[in-house]
Amino acid sequence: MLGQNFWRHWLEKRFQFQQKKRLTQKDVLVFIYQQGYLYLVLILITFVAGINYANNLILGFCFLISAILCISFYLTFKQLHGLQLEVVAQQVGQAGENVQLQLFFQQDTPQLRYLWIQVDQQLHKLALSEAKQQYSLAFYTAQRGKFHYPAIQLYSVYPFGLVRAWTYLYLNDFAWIAPKAAQHTTENKHNRHNEEPDLDEFRELRSYQLGDSLQAVSWKQVARGQGLYVKVFEQYQNQQQLEIDYAQMPSTSHEEKLSLMMGLVEQCEQQQCAYALYLPQAELPAACGEQQLQQAKQLLAQA
Amino acid sequence: MNSSIRISILSSLGLLLLAQLIYLPVLLSIIFIIILISLYFSLQPGRQPIAKYWTFSLIALALLSIYLQYRAFIGVEAGVAVLSTFLFAKALETRTRRDVIILFNFALFVSASSFLFSQSIWMAFMVILSLLSCLIGLYRLQTSEFEYQASAVQALKRDARHVGRFVLYALPFFVLLFMFFPRLPPLWHIPIPENKGITGISDSMSPGDIAELSQSSALAFRIIGDVQQLPPRHELYWRAMVLDEYDGQRWRSSFVNQQPLMRSDVLQSAHARSFDYQYLAADPSVRWVMGLEKSVPLEHRYYSQQDWGIVPRRLTQRVEPIPLRWIGDIQAQTVSNAHLNLRINTQFPVQQDLQAQQLAQRLFLHSGQDPERYVQQVLRWYRENGFVYTLTPGRLGQHRVDEFLFQSRQGFCEHYASSFVMLMRYVGIPARVVTGYQGGELAPDGKSWEVRQLDAHAWTEVLLNGKWQRFDPTAMISPQRVEQGMQNLIAEDQAVLGERGSGWYRHYHLMNKLRIWSDYASYQWQSKVVGYNAESQRGWLAKLGLHSSYANILMLVLTILGLLGLYVAWLYYQHLRRQPKLTRLVQAFSIPLPPELQKQPAETFNMWMSRLATQAESQQHHVFKQTVLLYEQMQYASEQIAEADLKKFKALLNSCASELKNHRKGLS
C-alpha cells in the first residue's frame, strides 16, 4: 500500500504535464509487455533446446529472435520519442455532460505512429501519420464541483506487441462543473419574466454592425433593398432584471438550491434576459450572454 | 477475424508443414493438409468454427499415426511431430486475439524445433520463411487494429516490407551473438533414440548388402585435414568393424570385438608416420567412426574397440568433426581372450558348402600346408577362374560359398571377402571379414577428402605369424577398384553395373556431378554454420589475438557497443541530411566560434552577421554584408540553390571566420 502510494507520487512528480511537452528519453518508459513474456519463454526454451541438443541452428534461431526483441525495444521507443504534445482542456462544464480534452500532436518528420491512449476506463487508439494531428477525449461528469482531469497514459506496443513504450501525462488542468439544471414547477413566482419578453416594444432601427444577431435584422428593410438594419427593442428587462438569489431557492439542500439556480440561469439565457446571481460567498452583476453564462456556471460550480 | 491475419496464420502453418513434410509420417502430413484446408474455410468471417468432435478425432488420428510410426511420443522426431500436432490443434480452436498471439509464438517454437529433423540449408531457409511469416502475423495483429479498409494483400505486402526491414536491423546483433556467444555444454543429457533408417554400414553383413549400398552416391563421411599426407588411394582403407561370426547366411560381429581397447596399448604403439585429421560424418546418427586403418580417437567422447573400430561412448546428434590420429598398421600388443578369439575366427558351418571345403583342403595340401603360401594359392585361384566383379551379382541359395565359387562366379566385394575367409577357416587358419570404405575422392576445393556410400567395401584379415594381416581378394579380381576408386571404375567400365546398363549410368553420371557440388555446399554450411562451436570460436578469437576465456564475452560486449555506436552515428547522419545544405554550412561556421559569437536563437542571420561585423576590422565589413546578401538570395530564391552559389557562400563564411580570428589575435 505504502509502496503503491510512493510509486504514484513519484510518477506524478516525474510526469507532471504543463500544457506542452516534447517527449524525450526521460519521458518514455520502455518494458516488456504481456505477450513479450511469452516470447521470453520462447527464447529461453529455444536456448535450452539449442544447448542440450547441441544444435547450432536452434541456438541461432534463439539469437535471431532475441535480436528481434532488442530491436523492438528501439522501434517501440521511437513510436513515442520526439512526439510533441499539447493539451487544451475545457475549463467549465456541466454535470451530466461531457467535458472535452483536446490533444494536439505534432511531429517534425511525419512518421507512422500507432498510439494507444488510456485514461480512466477508456482506451482509445490513434494512428498518427500527419505532421499535425488532433484528438479529443471526452469525460462524463456526474458531480458538481471541481473536476480534475485524470492522468493520461499514452503508450505504443508497435511493432510486435512484445514491448510497450509509455508515458504518463499528469495534468494540472481541471474543469469547474456547474450543477445540473433543475426546474421548480410548483412555485413559479420567481419566473415572472417568462411572459415578459412579449412586452418588449420596438424602439428604433439602427444600421447593422458586425456581430449583431441575425435574428434582430429587420428583413422587411432588406427586402426593400434599403440595406441591413437591426431592430432595437425597448428592453423591458433592463428595468426589471431577474435576481437569482441563493437564499430564496425553495429547497433545503445546498445542491438542490444550486441546481434550481442553474435552471433559472438557463431559462434566462434562452430568453435573452439579464440576470444577477447572489450566492453566499459570491455575487454576479446582472448581464446576459455567453460570457455571463460561463461565469454563472463557474460560480455555481465553486459554491 | 481480419482476413490478413487469416492469411498469415495459414501461410505460417503451411510453411511449417512444407518444412517438415518429408520427415513426418505420411498419414500425419495428410491430416495436417486436411486441417489446413478446413482452417481456410472455418476462419472466414461468418463461418462456424469446426465442431469439437471433428477437432478431437483429427488430433487423435494424428497422434495415432505418430505412435504407429515411432512407437513413442517422446524422443526427438516423435516429439517434434507431437509438437506440430498440438500446433495444428491450437489453430483449429483459435477464436480470440489472445489465441492468435499464442498460436504465433507456438509456431515460432515449432519452427525452431524443426531443426531437430535436419540442419540443412533447405530447412534453414524454410524455417526463416516461417519465422518471417509468424512475425508478419504478429505485426498484422498490432497494426490491423488501427486500419479500417485496407486490402488484405496490400496490407500484408507493406507489413512484409516493414518486418523485413526490422529483421535486417536485427541481423548484425544476431551475427555477433552467433559468433561470440559462449557455447555452453548441455544442461542435462537427452537420450537420442537409435535411428532405424540409416544408410551406411550396418552391424551385420550378408552378401549383396554392400553391393546395394554401393549404388548410392550419397556422401558417407568427409576427412578434413592435410589431405596431402594421406597414403596413396589403394591403401586408403576406412575401417568400420570386424565381422567374425558366420551362420551360413550373415556375418556378425562377436562381443569380443566390442570390448574397449586399453588406451595404454594404443599410446605405447606410437608410430613414426602418424598424423592427425578430422572425421566429419554426413549422417551423425551412424554409430561407427570410419577411421583410416588404423586410427585412434583423440577425444575422450570416443573410444577404440578391440577390433580397432571407433565408437562414441554416448550417442549424440552432434555434427562436429571428430579429431582422430592415424597411427599406421600396428597390432594391439595384448590380445585379450586370445584363445576365444582364435576359436571364433576358425569356426565355420560344417554341413554347408562341402565343395568349397574340399577345394580348400586340396589347395592347402598343394601349398605344403604353409599358411602364407596357401593364401597366395587361393588368391591365384580366384584370378585364374574367371571371376567377375559386378554390382548385380544375382541371388544365391542355401550353399552360398559353393554357389558363388563354382557356379555364378559373379560377385561384389563382400562375396570375395566372405568366400576368402571361409576358405581360410576350412583349413584352420584364423580369418575374419572387415567392413568399411575404400578409397574416396578429393573434394572440389582440394581441401578435404570425400568418401561416398559407393566406396563401401569389405576385405579380410588373416592371422599369420601372430599378426592380423590385411588381404583384399577384390584387388585380385578388379585391381582398378582399389587403385583408382569406385567412381572411376564405374565411369570407365560400365560392365560393373551389370544388367542395369548405361541408362542408369547416364543418370548416375549427371546426378553425381550435381551431388558432388551440393555435398560440397552442404559441407561448407555444416562446417561454417552448423558445426560452429566453442573451438571455432576460440580459433576466431585467437586470430584476433585474444586468448582469455573471457575474450568472447568481452568481444560480444565490445562489438555490440560498437554496433550501437554505428547506429547512433547513422541516425545522426540521417538527421543532418534532413537539414538543408545552407543550414548545415551555417552550423559548421557557427560551432567553432566562441560561445558569445555563436548564433543566438532569437537572432536572424542578418542581425547575427551585423553583430559579428563589429568584431572585425571595419574595412572588412563588406565581407559580412556580402555574406548576408548571398544568404538571403539563396534562402528566398524560388528555384533550387545552385552548387556554385553554395561554394561561394562557403568561401565567404571561411573568410568571415578568418577575419574574426585575425581580429581576436590582434586584440590579445
Interface residues (C-beta under 8 A of the other chain):
Chain A: Q35 L38 Y39 L42 I45 T46 V48 A49 G50 I51 N52 Y53 A54 N55 N56 L57 I58 L59 G60 F61 C62 F63 L64 I65 S66 A67 I68 C70 I71 S72 Y74 L75 T109 Y114 K125 L126 A127 V157 Y158 P159 F160 G161 L162
Chain B: V76 I101 I102 N105 L108 F109 S111 A112 S113 F115 L116 Q119 M123 A124 V127 L131 L135 L138 Y139 L141 Q142 T143 E145 F146 E147 H162 V163 F166 V167 Y169 A170 L171 F173 F174 L177 F178 F181 R183 L184 P185 P186 L187 W188 I190 T316 Q317 R318 E320 V529 V530 G531 Y532 N533 R578
